[in-house]
């Protein structure tokens, strides 16, 4: 679900920067499709009690560090 939301945010961001109105419209439609898929998945999970039902939230890709990024070298953790 997070991947769908992040992809939608990236597509929307690309649409805002697109110089071509046709390309921007296409990117926005694709972003909307990803948001609908995320909502459907959220509804399914909520029905199973695995997620809370909420209205569509604005999701923005975090700046700086990626949500999925971890230490660049696991062997270097804990060393000073």
mmCIF file as gemmi writes it, N, C-alpha and C atoms, coordinates in Angstrom:
data_model
loop_
_atom_site.group_PDB
_atom_site.id
_atom_site.type_symbol
_atom_site.label_atom_id
_atom_site.label_alt_id
_atom_site.label_comp_id
_atom_site.label_asym_id
_atom_site.label_entity_id
_atom_site.label_seq_id
_atom_site.pdbx_PDB_ins_code
_atom_site.Cartn_x
_atom_site.Cartn_y
_atom_site.Cartn_z
_atom_site.occupancy
_atom_site.B_iso_or_equiv
_atom_site.pdbx_formal_charge
_atom_site.auth_seq_id
_atom_site.auth_asym_id
_atom_site.pdbx_PDB_model_num
ATOM 1 N N . UNK Axp A 1 ? 0.827 -1.178 0 1 0 ? 1 A 1
ATOM 2 C CA . UNK Axp A 1 ? 0 0 0 1 0 ? 1 A 1
ATOM 3 C C . UNK Axp A 1 ? 0.878 1.251 0 1 0 ? 1 A 1
ATOM 4 N N . UNK Axp A 2 ? 1.953 1.203 0.773 1 0 ? 2 A 1
ATOM 5 C CA . UNK Axp A 2 ? 2.869 2.357 0.828 1 0 ? 2 A 1
ATOM 6 C C . UNK Axp A 2 ? 3.49 2.591 -0.55 1 0 ? 2 A 1
ATOM 7 N N . UNK Axp A 3 ? 3.85 1.522 -1.22 1 0 ? 3 A 1
ATOM 8 C CA . UNK Axp A 3 ? 4.45 1.663 -2.548 1 0 ? 3 A 1
ATOM 9 C C . UNK Axp A 3 ? 3.466 2.328 -3.517 1 0 ? 3 A 1
ATOM 10 N N . UNK Axp A 4 ? 2.2 1.956 -3.43 1 0 ? 4 A 1
ATOM 11 C CA . UNK Axp A 4 ? 1.194 2.583 -4.286 1 0 ? 4 A 1
ATOM 12 C C . UNK Axp A 4 ? 1.073 4.074 -3.984 1 0 ? 4 A 1
ATOM 13 N N . UNK Axp A 5 ? 1.072 4.433 -2.704 1 0 ? 5 A 1
ATOM 14 C CA . UNK Axp A 5 ? 0.963 5.837 -2.312 1 0 ? 5 A 1
ATOM 15 C C . UNK Axp A 5 ? 2.197 6.642 -2.722 1 0 ? 5 A 1
ATOM 16 N N . UNK Axp A 6 ? 3.369 6.047 -2.536 1 0 ? 6 A 1
ATOM 17 C CA . UNK Axp A 6 ? 4.603 6.744 -2.938 1 0 ? 6 A 1
ATOM 18 C C . UNK Axp A 6 ? 4.652 6.936 -4.447 1 0 ? 6 A 1
ATOM 19 N N . UNK Axp A 7 ? 4.246 5.912 -5.182 1 0 ? 7 A 1
ATOM 20 C CA . UNK Axp A 7 ? 4.244 6.016 -6.639 1 0 ? 7 A 1
ATOM 21 C C . UNK Axp A 7 ? 3.276 7.11 -7.09 1 0 ? 7 A 1
ATOM 22 N N . UNK Axp A 8 ? 2.112 7.169 -6.465 1 0 ? 8 A 1
ATOM 23 C CA . UNK Axp A 8 ? 1.144 8.219 -6.797 1 0 ? 8 A 1
ATOM 24 C C . UNK Axp A 8 ? 1.723 9.604 -6.529 1 0 ? 8 A 1
ATOM 25 N N . UNK Axp A 9 ? 2.425 9.755 -5.411 1 0 ? 9 A 1
ATOM 26 C CA . UNK Axp A 9 ? 3.021 11.051 -5.079 1 0 ? 9 A 1
ATOM 27 C C . UNK Axp A 9 ? 4.097 11.438 -6.092 1 0 ? 9 A 1
ATOM 28 N N . UNK Axp A 10 ? 4.891 10.475 -6.513 1 0 ? 10 A 1
ATOM 29 C CA . UNK Axp A 10 ? 5.941 10.742 -7.501 1 0 ? 10 A 1
ATOM 30 C C . UNK Axp A 10 ? 5.315 11.115 -8.844 1 0 ? 10 A 1
ATOM 31 N N . UNK Axp A 11 ? 4.289 10.388 -9.249 1 0 ? 11 A 1
ATOM 32 C CA . UNK Axp A 11 ? 3.628 10.698 -10.516 1 0 ? 11 A 1
ATOM 33 C C . UNK Axp A 11 ? 2.995 12.085 -10.487 1 0 ? 11 A 1
ATOM 34 N N . UNK Axp A 12 ? 2.373 12.442 -9.37 1 0 ? 12 A 1
ATOM 35 C CA . UNK Axp A 12 ? 1.777 13.767 -9.242 1 0 ? 12 A 1
ATOM 36 C C . UNK Axp A 12 ? 2.849 14.855 -9.308 1 0 ? 12 A 1
ATOM 37 N N . UNK Axp A 13 ? 3.98 14.596 -8.665 1 0 ? 13 A 1
ATOM 38 C CA . UNK Axp A 13 ? 5.085 15.552 -8.693 1 0 ? 13 A 1
ATOM 39 C C . UNK Axp A 13 ? 5.612 15.734 -10.115 1 0 ? 13 A 1
ATOM 40 N N . UNK Axp A 14 ? 5.738 14.63 -10.835 1 0 ? 14 A 1
ATOM 41 C CA . UNK Axp A 14 ? 6.191 14.707 -12.219 1 0 ? 14 A 1
ATOM 42 C C . UNK Axp A 14 ? 5.192 15.458 -13.082 1 0 ? 14 A 1
ATOM 43 N N . UNK Axp A 15 ? 3.889 15.268 -12.801 1 0 ? 15 A 1
ATOM 44 C CA . UNK Axp A 15 ? 2.853 15.968 -13.566 1 0 ? 15 A 1
ATOM 45 C C . UNK Axp A 15 ? 2.943 17.471 -13.35 1 0 ? 15 A 1
ATOM 46 N N . UNK Axp A 16 ? 3.251 17.872 -12.115 1 0 ? 16 A 1
ATOM 47 C CA . UNK Axp A 16 ? 3.381 19.304 -11.827 1 0 ? 16 A 1
ATOM 48 C C . UNK Axp A 16 ? 4.541 19.932 -12.584 1 0 ? 16 A 1
ATOM 49 N N . UNK Axp A 17 ? 5.595 19.157 -12.829 1 0 ? 17 A 1
ATOM 50 C CA . UNK Axp A 17 ? 6.78 19.678 -13.516 1 0 ? 17 A 1
ATOM 51 C C . UNK Axp A 17 ? 6.71 19.518 -15.031 1 0 ? 17 A 1
ATOM 52 N N . UNK Axp A 18 ? 5.772 18.722 -15.512 1 0 ? 18 A 1
ATOM 53 C CA . UNK Axp A 18 ? 5.694 18.428 -16.945 1 0 ? 18 A 1
ATOM 54 C C . UNK Axp A 18 ? 5.362 19.688 -17.732 1 0 ? 18 A 1
ATOM 55 N N . UNK Axp A 19 ? 6.075 19.882 -18.815 1 0 ? 19 A 1
ATOM 56 C CA . UNK Axp A 19 ? 5.826 21.038 -19.673 1 0 ? 19 A 1
ATOM 57 C C . UNK Axp A 19 ? 4.69 20.798 -20.642 1 0 ? 19 A 1
ATOM 58 N N . UNK Axp A 20 ? 4.436 19.543 -20.939 1 0 ? 20 A 1
ATOM 59 C CA . UNK Axp A 20 ? 3.4 19.163 -21.893 1 0 ? 20 A 1
ATOM 60 C C . UNK Axp A 20 ? 2.109 18.85 -21.139 1 0 ? 20 A 1
ATOM 61 N N . UNK Axp A 21 ? 1.022 19.515 -21.495 1 0 ? 21 A 1
ATOM 62 C CA . UNK Axp A 21 ? -0.252 19.313 -20.785 1 0 ? 21 A 1
ATOM 63 C C . UNK Axp A 21 ? -0.809 17.905 -20.974 1 0 ? 21 A 1
ATOM 64 N N . UNK Axp A 22 ? -0.559 17.305 -22.133 1 0 ? 22 A 1
ATOM 65 C CA . UNK Axp A 22 ? -1.021 15.939 -22.378 1 0 ? 22 A 1
ATOM 66 C C . UNK Axp A 22 ? -0.294 14.969 -21.463 1 0 ? 22 A 1
ATOM 67 N N . UNK Axp A 23 ? 1.017 15.127 -21.35 1 0 ? 23 A 1
ATOM 68 C CA . UNK Axp A 23 ? 1.794 14.263 -20.47 1 0 ? 23 A 1
ATOM 69 C C . UNK Axp A 23 ? 1.385 14.472 -19.012 1 0 ? 23 A 1
ATOM 70 N N . UNK Axp A 24 ? 1.155 15.71 -18.618 1 0 ? 24 A 1
ATOM 71 C CA . UNK Axp A 24 ? 0.733 16.002 -17.246 1 0 ? 24 A 1
ATOM 72 C C . UNK Axp A 24 ? -0.601 15.321 -16.936 1 0 ? 24 A 1
ATOM 73 N N . UNK Axp A 25 ? -1.53 15.378 -17.875 1 0 ? 25 A 1
ATOM 74 C CA . UNK Axp A 25 ? -2.831 14.732 -17.664 1 0 ? 25 A 1
ATOM 75 C C . UNK Axp A 25 ? -2.685 13.224 -17.527 1 0 ? 25 A 1
ATOM 76 N N . UNK Axp A 26 ? -1.836 12.635 -18.349 1 0 ? 26 A 1
ATOM 77 C CA . UNK Axp A 26 ? -1.591 11.195 -18.267 1 0 ? 26 A 1
ATOM 78 C C . UNK Axp A 26 ? -0.985 10.82 -16.917 1 0 ? 26 A 1
ATOM 79 N N . UNK Axp A 27 ? 0.004 11.579 -16.475 1 0 ? 27 A 1
ATOM 80 C CA . UNK Axp A 27 ? 0.644 11.298 -15.194 1 0 ? 27 A 1
ATOM 81 C C . UNK Axp A 27 ? -0.355 11.438 -14.04 1 0 ? 27 A 1
ATOM 82 N N . UNK Axp A 28 ? -1.226 12.417 -14.104 1 0 ? 28 A 1
ATOM 83 C CA . UNK Axp A 28 ? -2.245 12.596 -13.052 1 0 ? 28 A 1
ATOM 84 C C . UNK Axp A 28 ? -3.245 11.441 -13.045 1 0 ? 28 A 1
ATOM 85 N N . UNK Axp A 29 ? -3.637 10.963 -14.235 1 0 ? 29 A 1
ATOM 86 C CA . UNK Axp A 29 ? -4.546 9.808 -14.297 1 0 ? 29 A 1
ATOM 87 C C . UNK Axp A 29 ? -3.888 8.578 -13.693 1 0 ? 29 A 1
ATOM 88 N N . UNK Axp A 30 ? -2.605 8.383 -13.993 1 0 ? 30 A 1
ATOM 89 C CA . UNK Axp A 30 ? -1.886 7.231 -13.423 1 0 ? 30 A 1
ATOM 90 C C . UNK Axp A 30 ? -1.756 7.37 -11.906 1 0 ? 30 A 1
ATOM 91 N N . UNK Axp A 31 ? -1.522 8.587 -11.42 1 0 ? 31 A 1
ATOM 92 C CA . UNK Axp A 31 ? -1.442 8.817 -9.973 1 0 ? 31 A 1
ATOM 93 C C . UNK Axp A 31 ? -2.785 8.503 -9.321 1 0 ? 31 A 1
ATOM 94 N N . UNK Axp A 32 ? -3.861 8.945 -9.944 1 0 ? 32 A 1
ATOM 95 C CA . UNK Axp A 32 ? -5.206 8.677 -9.408 1 0 ? 32 A 1
ATOM 96 C C . UNK Axp A 32 ? -5.488 7.178 -9.363 1 0 ? 32 A 1
ATOM 97 N N . UNK Axp A 33 ? -5.049 6.455 -10.383 1 0 ? 33 A 1
ATOM 98 C CA . UNK Axp A 33 ? -5.244 5.004 -10.411 1 0 ? 33 A 1
ATOM 99 C C . UNK Axp A 33 ? -4.507 4.345 -9.236 1 0 ? 33 A 1
ATOM 100 N N . UNK Axp A 34 ? -3.292 4.777 -8.97 1 0 ? 34 A 1
ATOM 101 C CA . UNK Axp A 34 ? -2.535 4.218 -7.847 1 0 ? 34 A 1
ATOM 102 C C . UNK Axp A 34 ? -3.218 4.541 -6.514 1 0 ? 34 A 1
ATOM 103 N N . UNK Axp A 35 ? -3.764 5.741 -6.387 1 0 ? 35 A 1
ATOM 104 C CA . UNK Axp A 35 ? -4.477 6.097 -5.163 1 0 ? 35 A 1
ATOM 105 C C . UNK Axp A 35 ? -5.723 5.24 -4.979 1 0 ? 35 A 1
ATOM 106 N N . UNK Axp A 36 ? -6.454 4.994 -6.063 1 0 ? 36 A 1
ATOM 107 C CA . UNK Axp A 36 ? -7.64 4.125 -5.97 1 0 ? 36 A 1
ATOM 108 C C . UNK Axp A 36 ? -7.249 2.711 -5.559 1 0 ? 36 A 1
ATOM 109 N N . UNK Axp A 37 ? -6.154 2.195 -6.118 1 0 ? 37 A 1
ATOM 110 C CA . UNK Axp A 37 ? -5.69 0.855 -5.745 1 0 ? 37 A 1
ATOM 111 C C . UNK Axp A 37 ? -5.299 0.806 -4.269 1 0 ? 37 A 1
ATOM 112 N N . UNK Axp A 38 ? -4.644 1.843 -3.786 1 0 ? 38 A 1
ATOM 113 C CA . UNK Axp A 38 ? -4.258 1.9 -2.371 1 0 ? 38 A 1
ATOM 114 C C . UNK Axp A 38 ? -5.499 1.942 -1.481 1 0 ? 38 A 1
ATOM 115 N N . UNK Axp A 39 ? -6.51 2.714 -1.881 1 0 ? 39 A 1
ATOM 116 C CA . UNK Axp A 39 ? -7.749 2.78 -1.112 1 0 ? 39 A 1
ATOM 117 C C . UNK Axp A 39 ? -8.445 1.426 -1.073 1 0 ? 39 A 1
ATOM 118 N N . UNK Axp A 40 ? -8.474 0.74 -2.209 1 0 ? 40 A 1
ATOM 119 C CA . UNK Axp A 40 ? -9.078 -0.593 -2.262 1 0 ? 40 A 1
ATOM 120 C C . UNK Axp A 40 ? -8.343 -1.546 -1.337 1 0 ? 40 A 1
ATOM 121 N N . UNK Axp A 41 ? -7.028 -1.519 -1.383 1 0 ? 41 A 1
ATOM 122 C CA . UNK Axp A 41 ? -6.232 -2.376 -0.512 1 0 ? 41 A 1
ATOM 123 C C . UNK Axp A 41 ? -6.473 -2.033 0.953 1 0 ? 41 A 1
ATOM 124 N N . UNK Axp A 42 ? -6.535 -0.739 1.275 1 0 ? 42 A 1
ATOM 125 C CA . UNK Axp A 42 ? -6.808 -0.313 2.646 1 0 ? 42 A 1
ATOM 126 C C . UNK Axp A 42 ? -8.171 -0.824 3.108 1 0 ? 42 A 1
ATOM 127 N N . UNK Axp A 43 ? -9.179 -0.747 2.231 1 0 ? 43 A 1
ATOM 128 C CA . UNK Axp A 43 ? -10.511 -1.232 2.578 1 0 ? 43 A 1
ATOM 129 C C . UNK Axp A 43 ? -10.505 -2.738 2.848 1 0 ? 43 A 1
ATOM 130 N N . UNK Axp A 44 ? -9.785 -3.476 2.036 1 0 ? 44 A 1
ATOM 131 C CA . UNK Axp A 44 ? -9.687 -4.928 2.228 1 0 ? 44 A 1
ATOM 132 C C . UNK Axp A 44 ? -9.013 -5.241 3.557 1 0 ? 44 A 1
ATOM 133 N N . UNK Axp A 45 ? -7.907 -4.551 3.83 1 0 ? 45 A 1
ATOM 134 C CA . UNK Axp A 45 ? -7.202 -4.771 5.099 1 0 ? 45 A 1
ATOM 135 C C . UNK Axp A 45 ? -8.059 -4.357 6.292 1 0 ? 45 A 1
ATOM 136 N N . UNK Axp A 46 ? -8.797 -3.284 6.148 1 0 ? 46 A 1
ATOM 137 C CA . UNK Axp A 46 ? -9.657 -2.817 7.238 1 0 ? 46 A 1
ATOM 138 C C . UNK Axp A 46 ? -10.77 -3.825 7.513 1 0 ? 46 A 1
ATOM 139 N N . UNK Axp A 47 ? -11.292 -4.423 6.473 1 0 ? 47 A 1
ATOM 140 C CA . UNK Axp A 47 ? -12.341 -5.427 6.644 1 0 ? 47 A 1
ATOM 141 C C . UNK Axp A 47 ? -11.822 -6.636 7.424 1 0 ? 47 A 1
ATOM 142 N N . UNK Axp A 48 ? -10.539 -6.92 7.273 1 0 ? 48 A 1
ATOM 143 C CA . UNK Axp A 48 ? -9.913 -8.027 8.001 1 0 ? 48 A 1
ATOM 144 C C . UNK Axp A 48 ? -9.399 -7.579 9.362 1 0 ? 48 A 1
ATOM 145 N N . UNK Axp A 49 ? -9.554 -6.298 9.669 1 0 ? 49 A 1
ATOM 146 C CA . UNK Axp A 49 ? -9.083 -5.776 10.948 1 0 ? 49 A 1
ATOM 147 C C . UNK Axp A 49 ? -7.599 -5.473 10.976 1 0 ? 49 A 1
ATOM 148 N N . UNK Axp A 50 ? -6.962 -5.442 9.813 1 0 ? 50 A 1
ATOM 149 C CA . UNK Axp A 50 ? -5.521 -5.226 9.76 1 0 ? 50 A 1
ATOM 150 C C . UNK Axp A 50 ? -5.139 -3.777 9.506 1 0 ? 50 A 1
ATOM 151 N N . UNK Axp A 51 ? -6.112 -2.919 9.211 1 0 ? 51 A 1
ATOM 152 C CA . UNK Axp A 51 ? -5.805 -1.511 8.95 1 0 ? 51 A 1
ATOM 153 C C . UNK Axp A 51 ? -6.991 -0.66 9.371 1 0 ? 51 A 1
ATOM 154 N N . UNK Axp A 52 ? -6.712 0.576 9.688 1 0 ? 52 A 1
ATOM 155 C CA . UNK Axp A 52 ? -7.775 1.513 10.027 1 0 ? 52 A 1
ATOM 156 C C . UNK Axp A 52 ? -8.319 2.129 8.749 1 0 ? 52 A 1
ATOM 157 N N . UNK Axp A 53 ? -9.623 2.325 8.713 1 0 ? 53 A 1
ATOM 158 C CA . UNK Axp A 53 ? -10.242 2.974 7.568 1 0 ? 53 A 1
ATOM 159 C C . UNK Axp A 53 ? -10.109 4.477 7.765 1 0 ? 53 A 1
ATOM 160 N N . UNK Axp A 54 ? -9.628 5.157 6.752 1 0 ? 54 A 1
ATOM 161 C CA . UNK Axp A 54 ? -9.537 6.61 6.829 1 0 ? 54 A 1
ATOM 162 C C . UNK Axp A 54 ? -9.82 7.193 5.462 1 0 ? 54 A 1
ATOM 163 N N . UNK Axp A 55 ? -10.169 8.463 5.472 1 0 ? 55 A 1
ATOM 164 C CA . UNK Axp A 55 ? -10.387 9.155 4.208 1 0 ? 55 A 1
ATOM 165 C C . UNK Axp A 55 ? -9.056 9.257 3.485 1 0 ? 55 A 1
ATOM 166 N N . UNK Axp A 56 ? -9.125 9.516 2.206 1 0 ? 56 A 1
ATOM 167 C CA . UNK Axp A 56 ? -7.89 9.624 1.427 1 0 ? 56 A 1
ATOM 168 C C . UNK Axp A 56 ? -7.008 10.703 2.018 1 0 ? 56 A 1
ATOM 169 N N . UNK Axp A 57 ? -5.827 10.298 2.412 1 0 ? 57 A 1
ATOM 170 C CA . UNK Axp A 57 ? -4.879 11.248 2.997 1 0 ? 57 A 1
ATOM 171 C C . UNK Axp A 57 ? -3.9 11.681 1.917 1 0 ? 57 A 1
ATOM 172 N N . UNK Axp A 58 ? -3.482 12.9 2.015 1 0 ? 58 A 1
ATOM 173 C CA . UNK Axp A 58 ? -2.446 13.375 1.111 1 0 ? 58 A 1
ATOM 174 C C . UNK Axp A 58 ? -1.143 12.727 1.537 1 0 ? 58 A 1
ATOM 175 N N . UNK Axp A 59 ? -0.518 12.049 0.627 1 0 ? 59 A 1
ATOM 176 C CA . UNK Axp A 59 ? 0.735 11.39 0.938 1 0 ? 59 A 1
ATOM 177 C C . UNK Axp A 59 ? 1.818 12.051 0.125 1 0 ? 59 A 1
ATOM 178 N N . UNK Axp A 60 ? 2.854 12.447 0.774 1 0 ? 60 A 1
ATOM 179 C CA . UNK Axp A 60 ? 3.983 13.075 0.087 1 0 ? 60 A 1
ATOM 180 C C . UNK Axp A 60 ? 5.225 12.229 0.316 1 0 ? 60 A 1
ATOM 181 N N . UNK Axp A 61 ? 6.028 12.142 -0.712 1 0 ? 61 A 1
ATOM 182 C CA . UNK Axp A 61 ? 7.294 11.429 -0.595 1 0 ? 61 A 1
ATOM 183 C C . UNK Axp A 61 ? 8.184 12.231 0.338 1 0 ? 61 A 1
ATOM 184 N N . UNK Axp A 62 ? 8.739 11.579 1.363 1 0 ? 62 A 1
ATOM 185 C CA . UNK Axp A 62 ? 9.592 12.313 2.296 1 0 ? 62 A 1
ATOM 186 C C . UNK Axp A 62 ? 10.82 12.883 1.59 1 0 ? 62 A 1
ATOM 187 N N . UNK Axp A 63 ? 11.228 14.046 2.026 1 0 ? 63 A 1
ATOM 188 C CA . UNK Axp A 63 ? 12.433 14.637 1.452 1 0 ? 63 A 1
ATOM 189 C C . UNK Axp A 63 ? 13.647 14.087 2.173 1 0 ? 63 A 1
ATOM 190 N N . UNK Axp A 64 ? 14.75 14.088 1.509 1 0 ? 64 A 1
ATOM 191 C CA . UNK Axp A 64 ? 15.983 13.588 2.143 1 0 ? 64 A 1
ATOM 192 C C . UNK Axp A 64 ? 16.032 12.08 2.1 1 0 ? 64 A 1
ATOM 193 N N . UNK Axp A 65 ? 15.814 11.462 3.205 1 0 ? 65 A 1
ATOM 194 C CA . UNK Axp A 65 ? 15.97 10.019 3.349 1 0 ? 65 A 1
ATOM 195 C C . UNK Axp A 65 ? 14.731 9.282 2.866 1 0 ? 65 A 1
ATOM 196 N N . UNK Axp A 66 ? 14.916 8.238 2.138 1 0 ? 66 A 1
ATOM 197 C CA . UNK Axp A 66 ? 13.825 7.419 1.636 1 0 ? 66 A 1
ATOM 198 C C . UNK Axp A 66 ? 13.216 6.605 2.768 1 0 ? 66 A 1
ATOM 199 N N . UNK Axp A 67 ? 11.937 6.276 2.629 1 0 ? 67 A 1
ATOM 200 C CA . UNK Axp A 67 ? 11.238 5.482 3.635 1 0 ? 67 A 1
ATOM 201 C C . UNK Axp A 67 ? 11.894 4.122 3.786 1 0 ? 67 A 1
ATOM 202 N N . UNK Axp A 68 ? 12.382 3.561 2.695 1 0 ? 68 A 1
ATOM 203 C CA . UNK Axp A 68 ? 12.915 2.215 2.707 1 0 ? 68 A 1
ATOM 204 C C . UNK Axp A 68 ? 14.433 2.16 2.84 1 0 ? 68 A 1
ATOM 205 N N . UNK Axp A 69 ? 15.073 3.298 3.028 1 0 ? 69 A 1
ATOM 206 C CA . UNK Axp A 69 ? 16.531 3.275 3.091 1 0 ? 69 A 1
ATOM 207 C C . UNK Axp A 69 ? 16.999 2.811 4.454 1 0 ? 69 A 1
ATOM 208 N N . UNK Axp A 70 ? 18.096 2.147 4.458 1 0 ? 70 A 1
ATOM 209 C CA . UNK Axp A 70 ? 18.682 1.655 5.695 1 0 ? 70 A 1
ATOM 210 C C . UNK Axp A 70 ? 20.149 1.997 5.704 1 0 ? 70 A 1
ATOM 211 N N . UNK Axp A 71 ? 20.876 1.424 6.615 1 0 ? 71 A 1
ATOM 212 C CA . UNK Axp A 71 ? 22.309 1.689 6.653 1 0 ? 71 A 1
ATOM 213 C C . UNK Axp A 71 ? 22.968 1.256 5.35 1 0 ? 71 A 1
ATOM 214 N N . UNK Axp A 72 ? 23.909 2.037 4.887 1 0 ? 72 A 1
ATOM 215 C CA . UNK Axp A 72 ? 24.554 1.706 3.618 1 0 ? 72 A 1
ATOM 216 C C . UNK Axp A 72 ? 25.457 0.491 3.742 1 0 ? 72 A 1
ATOM 217 N N . UNK Axp A 73 ? 26.021 0.264 4.92 1 0 ? 73 A 1
ATOM 218 C CA . UNK Axp A 73 ? 26.888 -0.872 5.137 1 0 ? 73 A 1
ATOM 219 C C . UNK Axp A 73 ? 26.561 -1.489 6.495 1 0 ? 73 A 1
ATOM 220 N N . UNK Axp A 74 ? 25.82 -2.601 6.531 1 0 ? 74 A 1
ATOM 221 C CA . UNK Axp A 74 ? 25.409 -3.167 7.806 1 0 ? 74 A 1
ATOM 222 C C . UNK Axp A 74 ? 26.568 -3.534 8.721 1 0 ? 74 A 1
ATOM 223 N N . UNK Axp A 75 ? 27.723 -3.844 8.172 1 0 ? 75 A 1
ATOM 224 C CA . UNK Axp A 75 ? 28.865 -4.238 8.981 1 0 ? 75 A 1
ATOM 225 C C . UNK Axp A 75 ? 29.496 -3.07 9.737 1 0 ? 75 A 1
ATOM 226 N N . UNK Axp A 76 ? 29.15 -1.866 9.389 1 0 ? 76 A 1
ATOM 227 C CA . UNK Axp A 76 ? 29.782 -0.686 10.004 1 0 ? 76 A 1
ATOM 228 C C . UNK Axp A 76 ? 28.977 -0.145 11.176 1 0 ? 76 A 1
ATOM 229 N N . UNK Axp A 77 ? 27.803 -0.68 11.415 1 0 ? 77 A 1
ATOM 230 C CA . UNK Axp A 77 ? 26.996 -0.194 12.544 1 0 ? 77 A 1
ATOM 231 C C . UNK Axp A 77 ? 27.694 -0.456 13.862 1 0 ? 77 A 1
ATOM 232 N N . UNK Axp A 78 ? 27.578 0.5 14.745 1 0 ? 78 A 1
ATOM 233 C CA . UNK Axp A 78 ? 28.119 0.32 16.089 1 0 ? 78 A 1
ATOM 234 C C . UNK Axp A 78 ? 29.575 0.675 16.234 1 0 ? 78 A 1
ATOM 235 N N . UNK Axp A 79 ? 30.256 0.911 15.133 1 0 ? 79 A 1
ATOM 236 C CA . UNK Axp A 79 ? 31.684 1.271 15.209 1 0 ? 79 A 1
ATOM 237 C C . UNK Axp A 79 ? 31.815 2.76 15.377 1 0 ? 79 A 1
ATOM 238 N N . UNK Axp A 80 ? 32.813 3.188 16.101 1 0 ? 80 A 1
ATOM 239 C CA . UNK Axp A 80 ? 33.058 4.605 16.292 1 0 ? 80 A 1
ATOM 240 C C . UNK Axp A 80 ? 34.32 5.054 15.636 1 0 ? 80 A 1
